[in-house]
Structure formats: structure tokens, C-alpha cells
Amino acid sequence: QSSKEWSMLAVINPCNPTGEYMDIEQLKRFLKNQVLENNKTTEAVMKEYMKKLNNETVLKKSTVLVDESMQLWRGNNWREDSLVSQQAFINEMLVEYNCSIYLIHSWTK
């Protein structure tokens, strides 16, 4: 984790070559926490925006790129533990947290 502000976060899950892996619930918690922490780094800017916009909450636009290219190694049911099955979460992140999530599955590496 970093205290630096970011506009795009890239996550490779499972991580190659370390093999580190977050199951779907861990990944969702991690992504949400990273977006929330990133918005905290811009709190002063947000307060200025809120003053200008009648105290409406304005969240920094962020983008998350998740590469799940090695996910198929989880077996036949890999989709169940993948963001590909989490449309409601992806929509929540966009609507509630102003965060776009892009998912990559590239098995031709």
C-alpha cells in the first residue's frame, strides 16, 4: 500500500511469478480499500470541491486494471472466483466510488 495519490491502479491476480493470489472477496476488499485510501489523499481537494458544489461529495475519478490472465489455472470453475462474475460490484465501484474497473483475460501470453 502507498500513501501516494494515483489515477490508475494495476493488479495482477494471480500474480505471476510469485503465485500470490487473492480470492474474489479478498480482491474486492483490496480494491475498495485502495480506492477509499486514494480518495483520502485528496481530502483537501475534495473539501474545496464540496464548498463549490453545495457540500455534495465529490470523489476523485480513478481507474483500476485487473489482469486475471492466469485465473484459468484455478480450474473449471475459475469464473466463480473472478471479477467476471461480479458485475454488481463493478457497477457499485463506478456509481458509489467513481472508479472504473477494467478486466483483462489474455491467455495467449
Contacts in CASP RR format, 6 or more apart in sequence:
PFRMAT RR
TARGET T0000
AUTHOR 0000-0000-0000
METHOD contacts of the structure
MODEL  1
QSSKEWSMLAVINPCNPTGEYMDIEQLKRFLKNQVLENNKTTEAVMKEYM
KKLNNETVLKKSTVLVDESMQLWRGNNWREDSLVSQQAFINEMLVEYNCS
IYLIHSWTK
1 34 0 8 1.000
1 37 0 8 1.000
3 41 0 8 1.000
4 41 0 8 1.000
5 38 0 8 1.000
5 41 0 8 1.000
5 42 0 8 1.000
5 60 0 8 1.000
6 38 0 8 1.000
6 62 0 8 1.000
7 61 0 8 1.000
7 62 0 8 1.000
7 63 0 8 1.000
8 62 0 8 1.000
8 63 0 8 1.000
8 64 0 8 1.000
8 65 0 8 1.000
9 31 0 8 1.000
9 34 0 8 1.000
9 38 0 8 1.000
9 62 0 8 1.000
9 63 0 8 1.000
9 64 0 8 1.000
9 65 0 8 1.000
10 64 0 8 1.000
10 65 0 8 1.000
10 66 0 8 1.000
10 67 0 8 1.000
11 27 0 8 1.000
11 30 0 8 1.000
11 31 0 8 1.000
11 64 0 8 1.000
11 65 0 8 1.000
11 66 0 8 1.000
11 67 0 8 1.000
12 66 0 8 1.000
12 67 0 8 1.000
12 69 0 8 1.000
13 21 0 8 1.000
13 22 0 8 1.000
13 27 0 8 1.000
13 66 0 8 1.000
13 67 0 8 1.000
13 68 0 8 1.000
13 71 0 8 1.000
14 20 0 8 1.000
14 21 0 8 1.000
14 70 0 8 1.000
14 71 0 8 1.000
14 73 0 8 1.000
15 21 0 8 1.000
16 70 0 8 1.000
22 30 0 8 1.000
23 81 0 8 1.000
24 80 0 8 1.000
24 81 0 8 1.000
24 82 0 8 1.000
24 83 0 8 1.000
24 85 0 8 1.000
24 86 0 8 1.000
27 66 0 8 1.000
27 83 0 8 1.000
28 86 0 8 1.000
28 89 0 8 1.000
31 64 0 8 1.000
31 66 0 8 1.000
31 93 0 8 1.000
31 99 0 8 1.000
31 101 0 8 1.000
32 93 0 8 1.000
32 97 0 8 1.000
34 64 0 8 1.000
35 62 0 8 1.000
35 64 0 8 1.000
35 93 0 8 1.000
35 97 0 8 1.000
35 99 0 8 1.000
36 97 0 8 1.000
38 60 0 8 1.000
38 62 0 8 1.000
39 46 0 8 1.000
39 59 0 8 1.000
39 60 0 8 1.000
39 62 0 8 1.000
39 97 0 8 1.000
42 60 0 8 1.000
45 60 0 8 1.000
46 57 0 8 1.000
46 58 0 8 1.000
46 59 0 8 1.000
46 60 0 8 1.000
49 58 0 8 1.000
50 56 0 8 1.000
50 57 0 8 1.000
50 58 0 8 1.000
59 97 0 8 1.000
59 98 0 8 1.000
60 98 0 8 1.000
61 98 0 8 1.000
61 99 0 8 1.000
61 100 0 8 1.000
62 97 0 8 1.000
62 98 0 8 1.000
62 99 0 8 1.000
62 100 0 8 1.000
63 99 0 8 1.000
63 100 0 8 1.000
63 101 0 8 1.000
63 102 0 8 1.000
64 93 0 8 1.000
64 99 0 8 1.000
64 100 0 8 1.000
64 101 0 8 1.000
64 102 0 8 1.000
65 101 0 8 1.000
65 102 0 8 1.000
65 104 0 8 1.000
66 83 0 8 1.000
66 101 0 8 1.000
66 102 0 8 1.000
66 103 0 8 1.000
66 104 0 8 1.000
67 104 0 8 1.000
67 106 0 8 1.000
68 82 0 8 1.000
68 83 0 8 1.000
68 84 0 8 1.000
68 103 0 8 1.000
68 104 0 8 1.000
68 105 0 8 1.000
69 104 0 8 1.000
69 105 0 8 1.000
69 106 0 8 1.000
69 107 0 8 1.000
69 109 0 8 1.000
71 78 0 8 1.000
71 81 0 8 1.000
71 82 0 8 1.000
71 105 0 8 1.000
72 78 0 8 1.000
72 107 0 8 1.000
74 81 0 8 1.000
79 85 0 8 1.000
83 89 0 8 1.000
83 90 0 8 1.000
83 101 0 8 1.000
83 103 0 8 1.000
84 103 0 8 1.000
84 105 0 8 1.000
90 101 0 8 1.000
90 103 0 8 1.000
93 99 0 8 1.000
93 100 0 8 1.000
93 101 0 8 1.000
94 100 0 8 1.000
94 101 0 8 1.000
END
